Amino acid sequence: MSNLNQLEPKSVWGYFSQLCDIPRPSKHEEKISLFLESFGKNLGLETIRDQAGNVIIRKPATPGMENRRMVILQGHMDMVPDKAKDSTHDFLKDPIEAYVDGDWIKAKGTTLGADNGIAVAMAMALLAAKDIPHGPIEALFTVDEEAGMNGVRALATNSLKGDILLNLDSEEEGSFYIGCAGGVDTDMVVSYQPEPASAGDPAYQLTVSGLKGGHSGGDIHLGRGNAIKILNRVLWQAQEQFQLRLAAIQGGSPIHNAIARDATAVLTVPATEKEAFLKYVKTFAEAIQQEYTLTDAGLKIDIVETKSPQNVMDKMAQDKLLKILCACPHGVIDMTPDMPELVRTSTNLGHLRMENNQVIIYTLQRSSVDSLRDEVARMVYSIAQLAGVKATWSNVYPGWNPNLNSPIVKVAKEIFQKMYGKTPEVKAIHAGLECGFIGDKYPNLDMISYGAELLHVHSPDEKLNISSTKRIWDLTLEILKNVPVK
């Protein structure tokens, strides 16, 4: 590992280097949680480790700053464990091999864990510092953010004492986030009876691919194609014209907060309809591709003959499935009235798979307004009810409604402008942040989210900008110096 300890600020990079040595993938934060608990206690600071593994460390104000409001420094200790195909890294045992590449920190063949290790390192540096002026501070390190926000979900409503929260989990320097979307998963299950496929009927594999996909929050407004919806359009209309029988269908990613980039179906048609069916697919595919010329030009719709399946879905279940997928909404529902370029409410048809004579449909609804999130979830749920299939809700998390009059945002904007000679962009994100849960539990908190420049998070290409980290550190110190009095 390159010597990160020589970088500035040395204390921050020193602690980040220590974090790289401790395995901490989501769901496996025991070592890092105990490490942070020991860190706080060794400094002689009030330290609490709750049943979920979250760690809270409180540090008194430095002399002359006792009258300032208490600031919570917040970040999550877990990281996404992803690696290159040829990597032998064991995320439960091996350290992250971080190295310097110009003005960036990268990792050898794995995710770097700067999301959100750099926030943890900054908070640790502040807790350990003896020469940085600040009011009372409270560091909150949460577990399992990446796999469901389960750490902050378990946080007790009497755990925190602070008045202002600085969430250091954003990834664009110069952007201050003041709101985020809440979400809920709505899943539907269509059961079917397998029936023997007709002997002699040719079988085909129909594939939709080449789409850009993307984050179902941050990219939902870009008009990109959803492979499941496109596949279903071809199947639904074909079912009206031909004696099509569906044998298999799947689409999207198991992480169903992504827009589905690909989808596949295996089907049969009578031999007498073969030529007409193939002509129909070719013509309809060309029409759909034309629709996405500007937003998803890589879209491909291919059909190839394949091995005949043993079974197909019963006709009634097939008809029900295709109609549910047709009716199921996908995309932007509405925009934010006082921030017109920000999506307020959306829904994503994210993943489709078959198992045990069932087709499971996974969808995700988002909104910065919880009542609108729930309304769209009911919309999807109602489709299932009308079709007579099972539906469930899970993983509900609250949104963070933007406060354009936030005092801490005003302070941060003025400091950023003074330090760097430009106005930061104040915005909200149509995705989940832990601020949503924290604000729901502590509605009087004044919150802001910002962070150093990070690229390609959640992938082995993740990298953290060194210069940006120094600027965000300096910005944070100035914010702490200028926190309002009680």
VOGU-3710 file (C-alpha; in Angstrom, 3 decimals, decimal comma):
1> msnlnqlepk> 0,000/0,000/0,000  1,265/3,484/-0,837  1,919/5,640/2,181  -1,310/7,594/2,543  0,027/9,028/5,805  2,186/11,511/3,841  -0,867/13,178/2,308  -2,560/16,270/3,736  -4,379/16,426/6,049  -2,188/13,753/7,599
11> svwgyfsqlc> -4,561/12,905/10,430  -7,449/12,210/8,054  -5,404/10,040/5,711  -3,812/8,252/8,637  -7,191/7,186/9,950  -8,440/6,326/6,471  -5,413/4,053/6,074  -6,325/2,308/9,322  -9,877/1,803/8,098  -8,544/0,175/4,914
21> diprpskhee> -6,863/-2,452/7,087  -10,146/-3,504/8,726  -12,613/-5,671/6,736  -16,012/-3,946/6,787  -18,380/-5,098/4,035  -22,061/-4,482/4,696  -23,523/-7,007/7,153  -20,022/-7,704/8,533  -19,149/-4,596/10,557  -18,260/-6,296/13,856
31> kislflesfg> -14,524/-5,529/13,632  -14,897/-1,914/12,552  -17,634/-1,276/15,101  -15,467/-2,589/17,951  -12,496/-0,650/16,592  -14,436/2,633/16,678  -15,751/1,883/20,162  -12,180/1,294/21,404  -11,012/4,424/19,599  -13,504/6,622/21,454
41> knlgletird> -12,880/5,056/24,833  -9,109/5,292/24,428  -9,518/9,034/23,907  -11,449/9,232/27,162  -14,597/10,334/25,343  -18,183/9,329/26,044  -18,693/6,350/23,734  -21,800/4,276/23,075  -22,133/1,166/20,917  -25,764/0,177/20,462
51> qagnviirkp> -27,240/-3,269/19,785  -27,150/-2,738/16,022  -23,441/-1,898/16,130  -23,797/1,848/15,561  -21,203/3,867/17,481  -21,738/7,325/18,989  -18,805/9,321/20,382  -19,223/12,704/22,082  -16,517/15,298/22,560  -16,905/18,481/24,640
61> atpgmenrrm> -16,371/21,919/23,163  -12,923/23,456/23,085  -12,377/26,465/25,408  -14,447/29,476/24,393  -16,833/27,445/22,178  -19,044/25,999/24,915  -22,032/28,149/23,906  -22,253/26,711/20,365  -24,936/24,286/19,247  -23,879/20,647/19,255
71> vilqghmdmv> -22,940/19,338/15,798  -23,400/15,702/14,755  -20,789/14,419/12,280  -22,338/11,452/10,519  -21,170/8,735/8,146  -21,519/4,978/7,701  -18,766/2,498/8,479  -19,686/-0,260/5,996  -18,627/-0,490/2,347  -19,826/-2,195/-0,824
81> pdkakdsthd> -17,696/-5,333/-1,468  -17,159/-5,468/-5,220  -14,043/-6,602/-7,066  -12,610/-7,220/-10,510  -13,254/-10,619/-12,038  -9,623/-11,682/-11,673  -9,276/-10,511/-8,066  -8,780/-13,064/-5,286  -9,537/-10,507/-2,560  -11,475/-11,811/0,460
91> flkdpieayv> -13,507/-8,925/1,885  -13,929/-10,744/5,194  -10,174/-11,118/5,743  -8,031/-8,978/3,472  -7,187/-5,262/3,805  -8,063/-2,861/1,014  -4,909/-2,119/-0,992  -5,236/1,641/-1,452  -2,715/3,549/-3,527  -2,054/7,045/-4,874
101> dgdwikakgt> -2,560/7,680/-8,592  -1,888/11,339/-9,312  -4,549/13,315/-7,440  -6,663/10,234/-6,718  -6,774/7,379/-4,233  -7,729/4,046/-5,774  -7,742/0,393/-4,702  -6,123/-2,601/-6,358  -8,905/-4,625/-7,933  -11,626/-3,758/-5,404
111> tlgadngiav> -13,914/-1,029/-4,217  -11,986/1,550/-2,186  -14,480/2,021/0,634  -14,130/5,811/0,582  -17,897/5,571/0,478  -18,134/6,252/3,349  -14,781/5,607/5,018  -13,578/9,139/4,294  -16,403/10,553/6,443  -15,457/8,197/9,286
121> amamallaak> -11,794/9,212/8,965  -12,638/12,934/9,090  -14,783/12,486/12,174  -12,066/10,437/13,858  -9,497/13,155/13,102  -11,749/15,768/14,677  -12,408/13,652/17,736  -8,674/13,089/18,267  -7,554/16,661/17,505  -6,265/18,911/20,278
131> diphgpieal> -5,734/22,080/18,215  -9,010/22,508/16,282  -11,618/24,907/17,739  -15,167/23,570/17,790  -18,307/23,492/19,869  -19,601/20,227/21,327  -19,544/17,494/18,693  -21,176/14,105/18,444  -19,943/11,560/15,905  -22,451/9,010/14,638
141> ftvdeeagmn> -21,032/6,001/12,790  -23,741/3,734/11,382  -23,664/0,143/10,135  -25,242/-1,509/7,106  -26,083/1,624/5,147  -25,362/0,071/1,770  -27,631/-2,957/2,208  -30,801/-1,336/3,511  -29,857/1,476/5,916  -30,461/-0,968/8,714
151> gvralatnsl> -28,099/0,716/11,164  -29,810/4,064/11,100  -33,146/2,263/10,876  -32,378/0,718/14,297  -31,155/3,974/15,856  -33,111/4,798/19,016  -35,017/8,090/19,103  -33,169/9,178/22,247  -29,644/8,324/21,058  -28,582/11,728/19,736
161> kgdillnlds> -28,198/15,036/21,555  -27,045/17,300/18,725  -28,878/20,201/17,084  -27,142/20,261/13,669  -26,159/17,301/11,495  -23,364/17,279/8,929  -23,771/14,151/6,816  -20,499/13,582/4,951  -21,808/10,957/2,529  -22,251/12,983/-0,658
171> eeegsfyigc> -19,875/12,610/-3,570  -19,852/15,880/-5,520  -17,684/18,679/-4,216  -19,506/21,994/-4,480  -22,934/20,426/-4,011  -24,875/20,816/-0,776  -27,759/18,384/-0,435  -30,782/19,423/1,596  -33,256/16,679/0,740  -33,600/13,110/-0,449
181> aggvdtdmvv> -36,238/10,631/-1,473  -37,795/7,994/0,708  -38,640/4,625/-0,745  -40,592/1,398/-0,489  -40,312/-1,935/-2,299  -43,546/-3,305/-3,738  -43,230/-6,892/-4,944  -45,794/-8,976/-6,816  -45,946/-12,738/-7,296  -47,730/-14,397/-10,209
191> syqpepasag> -48,163/-18,155/-9,703  -48,595/-20,455/-12,676  -49,117/-24,094/-13,557  -46,525/-25,599/-15,921  -48,020/-27,287/-18,964  -46,241/-29,491/-21,529  -45,062/-27,509/-24,533  -46,682/-28,545/-27,817  -44,480/-30,939/-29,733  -43,206/-29,486/-32,984
201> dpayqltvsg> -43,714/-25,834/-32,034  -40,511/-23,888/-32,680  -39,002/-22,112/-29,674  -37,317/-18,713/-29,597  -35,256/-16,656/-27,216  -36,269/-12,999/-27,311  -33,697/-10,645/-25,773  -33,663/-6,922/-25,020  -30,169/-5,578/-24,351  -27,779/-2,681/-24,920
211> lkgghsggdi> -29,628/-0,213/-22,725  -27,805/2,258/-20,486  -29,785/1,444/-17,350  -28,563/3,493/-14,424  -29,662/4,466/-10,933  -33,409/4,265/-10,548  -33,360/7,504/-8,583  -30,684/9,703/-10,084  -31,268/8,613/-13,707  -35,013/7,967/-13,750
221> hlgrgnaiki> -35,775/11,304/-15,464  -33,432/10,738/-18,428  -35,939/8,803/-20,524  -33,856/5,657/-20,760  -35,486/2,410/-21,742  -36,561/-0,225/-19,259  -35,740/-3,644/-20,709  -38,564/-5,402/-18,855  -41,162/-2,951/-20,136  -39,805/-3,163/-23,688
231> lnrvlwqaqe> -39,721/-6,962/-23,643  -43,272/-7,046/-22,360  -44,459/-4,703/-25,109  -43,253/-7,195/-27,701  -44,767/-10,161/-25,854  -48,092/-8,519/-25,022  -48,831/-7,489/-28,579  -47,569/-10,808/-29,952  -49,940/-12,631/-27,628  -52,830/-10,714/-29,208
241> qfqlrlaaiq> -51,829/-11,797/-32,723  -50,287/-15,243/-32,310  -50,705/-18,379/-30,222  -47,608/-17,497/-28,236  -46,752/-19,519/-25,147  -44,253/-18,270/-22,591  -41,758/-20,737/-21,099  -39,344/-18,443/-19,237  -38,832/-14,779/-18,511  -36,322/-12,734/-16,532
251> ggspihnaia> -34,929/-9,226/-16,476  -33,109/-6,535/-14,574  -30,582/-6,775/-11,758  -31,102/-8,456/-8,365  -30,274/-5,016/-6,929  -33,601/-3,660/-8,105  -32,871/-0,005/-7,474  -31,296/-0,007/-10,937  -33,144/0,588/-14,199  -33,374/-2,756/-16,016
261> rdatavltvp> -30,749/-2,910/-18,782  -31,604/-6,339/-20,169  -34,404/-8,881/-20,217  -34,998/-12,265/-21,855  -37,920/-14,535/-22,604  -38,184/-18,048/-24,032  -41,386/-18,717/-25,951  -43,016/-20,982/-28,508  -45,360/-20,341/-31,427  -47,058/-22,805/-33,769
271> atekeaflky> -44,972/-23,736/-36,810  -47,702/-22,334/-39,054  -47,219/-18,868/-37,510  -43,430/-18,897/-37,542  -42,775/-16,606/-40,524  -45,461/-14,088/-39,604  -44,259/-14,002/-36,010  -40,617/-13,351/-36,925  -41,680/-10,603/-39,330  -43,805/-9,033/-36,595
281> vktfaeaiqq> -40,898/-9,037/-34,110  -38,544/-7,453/-36,651  -41,010/-4,703/-37,568  -42,078/-3,935/-34,009  -38,466/-3,961/-32,785  -37,522/-1,359/-35,380  -40,392/0,870/-34,248  -39,344/0,635/-30,577  -35,681/1,279/-31,411  -36,742/4,427/-33,222
291> eytltdaglk> -38,399/5,675/-30,033  -35,078/5,539/-28,164  -32,817/7,034/-30,849  -31,890/9,989/-28,629  -32,044/8,518/-25,126  -30,899/4,895/-25,537  -29,465/4,408/-28,999  -27,739/1,143/-28,041  -31,045/-0,712/-27,616  -31,055/-4,115/-29,282
301> idivetkspq> -33,990/-6,514/-29,655  -32,866/-9,928/-30,877  -34,701/-13,160/-31,493  -33,017/-16,497/-32,147  -34,339/-20,030/-32,378  -33,529/-22,106/-29,308  -34,037/-25,528/-27,794  -37,681/-26,400/-27,220  -38,708/-26,151/-23,543  -40,373/-28,996/-21,744
311> nvmdkmaqdk> -43,056/-26,791/-20,224  -44,776/-23,447/-20,719  -46,882/-21,294/-18,363  -50,603/-21,935/-18,268  -52,416/-19,502/-20,566  -54,367/-17,717/-17,851  -51,268/-16,956/-15,757  -49,364/-15,863/-18,863  -52,109/-13,431/-19,820  -52,258/-12,110/-16,262
321> llkilcacph> -48,478/-11,615/-16,084  -48,211/-9,712/-19,352  -51,111/-7,452/-18,445  -49,634/-6,725/-15,006  -46,303/-5,787/-16,576  -48,100/-3,621/-19,122  -50,103/-1,799/-16,430  -47,235/-1,490/-13,968  -45,983/2,128/-14,069  -42,334/2,983/-14,539
331> gvidmtpdmp> -40,641/6,372/-14,505  -41,248/9,872/-13,203  -44,593/10,536/-11,519  -44,107/14,209/-10,658  -41,487/16,920/-10,148  -40,717/19,028/-7,062  -42,793/22,251/-7,193  -40,175/24,577/-5,679  -37,222/22,783/-7,343  -38,645/22,120/-10,846
341> elvrtstnlg> -35,618/20,197/-12,137  -35,774/17,659/-9,301  -37,895/14,530/-9,512  -40,197/14,350/-6,506  -41,874/10,986/-7,067  -41,031/8,003/-9,266  -41,393/4,257/-9,578  -39,037/1,655/-11,025  -39,918/-1,758/-12,435  -36,542/-3,139/-11,509
351> hlrmennqvi> -36,307/-6,929/-11,546  -38,165/-9,988/-12,773  -37,355/-13,638/-12,155  -38,959/-17,092/-12,203  -38,658/-19,715/-9,489  -40,797/-22,519/-8,087  -43,647/-21,977/-10,579  -43,811/-18,280/-9,749  -42,834/-15,068/-11,504  -41,678/-12,477/-8,967
361> iytlqrssvd> -41,861/-8,806/-9,942  -39,820/-6,302/-7,933  -40,601/-2,589/-8,006  -39,340/0,421/-6,037  -41,240/3,635/-5,364  -39,457/6,847/-4,311  -40,557/10,285/-3,162  -39,264/13,095/-0,963  -42,830/13,254/0,394  -43,771/10,095/2,265
371> slrdevarmv> -47,498/10,376/1,505  -46,752/10,478/-2,244  -44,333/7,542/-1,925  -47,124/5,555/-0,294  -49,702/6,624/-2,882  -47,611/5,312/-5,784  -46,916/2,115/-3,846  -50,686/1,687/-3,446  -51,041/2,229/-7,196  -48,769/-0,726/-7,882
381> ysiaqlagvk> -50,333/-2,779/-5,093  -53,788/-2,138/-6,570  -52,711/-3,575/-9,915  -51,807/-6,783/-8,124  -55,101/-6,823/-6,232  -57,141/-6,300/-9,399  -55,225/-9,134/-11,045  -55,748/-11,377/-8,032  -52,060/-11,951/-7,285  -50,032/-11,595/-4,100
391> atwsnvypgw> -48,255/-8,306/-3,334  -46,097/-7,210/-0,408  -44,438/-4,026/0,861  -40,981/-3,995/2,445  -37,892/-1,869/3,155  -39,816/1,322/3,768  -37,612/4,344/4,438  -38,575/8,005/4,851  -37,665/10,951/2,679  -36,035/14,212/3,694
401> npnlnspivk> -38,135/17,149/2,542  -35,901/20,084/1,507  -35,726/23,086/3,844  -34,656/26,030/1,690  -34,375/28,193/4,826  -31,945/25,922/6,700  -29,617/27,980/8,954  -26,693/25,558/8,595  -27,027/25,599/4,810  -26,844/29,408/4,892
411> vakeifqkmy> -23,668/29,235/7,009  -22,085/26,587/4,759  -22,912/28,521/1,570  -21,356/31,732/2,873  -18,204/29,935/4,010  -17,830/28,025/0,731  -18,257/31,245/-1,269  -15,665/33,039/0,864  -13,138/30,192/0,761  -13,401/29,162/-2,877
421> gktpevkaih> -14,870/32,168/-4,672  -17,886/30,408/-6,106  -21,417/29,622/-5,078  -22,141/25,993/-4,198  -25,106/24,252/-5,756  -27,878/23,581/-3,252  -30,002/20,641/-4,299  -31,784/17,474/-3,294  -31,225/13,954/-4,545  -33,871/11,545/-5,787
431> aglecgfigd> -32,291/8,675/-3,878  -32,039/7,582/-0,264  -29,736/9,140/2,333  -29,488/8,287/6,012  -30,661/11,852/6,644  -34,166/10,670/5,781  -34,249/8,237/8,701  -32,441/10,585/11,056  -34,741/13,495/10,232  -37,767/11,274/10,731
441> kypnldmisy> -36,548/10,299/14,208  -35,261/13,783/15,071  -37,548/16,220/13,200  -35,969/19,362/14,693  -32,459/18,639/13,403  -30,979/21,139/10,960  -29,214/18,968/8,356  -26,919/19,246/5,368  -25,108/16,586/3,327  -21,868/17,191/1,437
451> gaellhvhsp> -18,567/15,464/0,749  -15,363/15,108/-1,233  -15,293/14,225/-4,931  -15,812/10,497/-5,415  -16,204/8,703/-8,730  -17,444/5,234/-9,720  -18,570/4,256/-6,226  -19,790/0,689/-5,667  -17,346/-0,560/-8,320  -13,669/-1,568/-8,497
461> deklnisstk> -13,090/1,737/-10,334  -14,006/3,771/-7,238  -11,629/6,663/-6,629  -11,383/9,558/-4,175  -9,904/12,927/-5,076  -7,054/13,959/-2,771  -7,260/17,734/-3,301  -11,028/17,688/-2,903  -10,696/15,822/0,397  -8,415/18,561/1,726
471> riwdltleil> -10,872/21,273/0,674  -13,820/19,485/2,275  -11,804/19,031/5,471  -10,980/22,756/5,547  -14,614/23,607/4,811  -15,796/21,426/7,693  -13,382/23,093/10,123  -14,675/26,526/9,122  -18,291/25,412/9,494  -17,514/24,182/13,014
481> knvpvk> -15,961/27,541/13,888  -19,093/29,344/12,731  -21,824/27,153/14,212  -24,620/29,311/15,688  -24,793/29,808/19,443  -27,419/28,055/21,504
//
